[in-house]
Amino acid sequence: LHTMARSLRIGFMLCALLVPGPRGMLAPRAAHAAVVVPLTREALVRQSDLVVRCTVVARKSAWNTQRSQILTWTTLRVDEYVKGAGPGARTLRQCGGEGDGIVTEVPGDAHVLPGERAVRFLRRGDGVVFLTARAQAVYLGKEQGGIAYAERDLSGLSFARWEGDAMKTAAPAREAREPLDERVRSVRSFARGRP
């Protein structure tokens, strides 16, 4: 019963994000950040079909066939499968991008740039893969002093948490940097069922 009440409150909160628009239709309010539930590293691993260490090789954006949204397809060269297995390249599909001079962006989604190296948590789709949890699903490899560190850019996200009977949102706390190899070892351990 408590879970049902909590689900109803979430539904009402989501409805509150809609406001009357033109011709009486409901339209989304402008948002500065996507509100998501924070996922632990263990939850990210569990919810992902694949976890890969990869490099961005190329990306292209275009309108979908119905011309209702712009999509971006990014070619990832898989350097290592940390969880799962498969080919040496994967195509990541994300909503947003640029088509015919129009740019669309999904708040809270990971920005992907050519040459970027990262650990990505992915779900399988029909011939493509998707990020498991937007920007939470990408640990960028940043070099400093000859060591690669894992960092996430969570600037487009707000985290929702239950405090008593109320849901509160807050900006993500700054994460401690961790050597990328240690992060990968930790993810591999969760993938094998060991914390």
Disulfide bonds with the S-S distance in Angstrom:
none
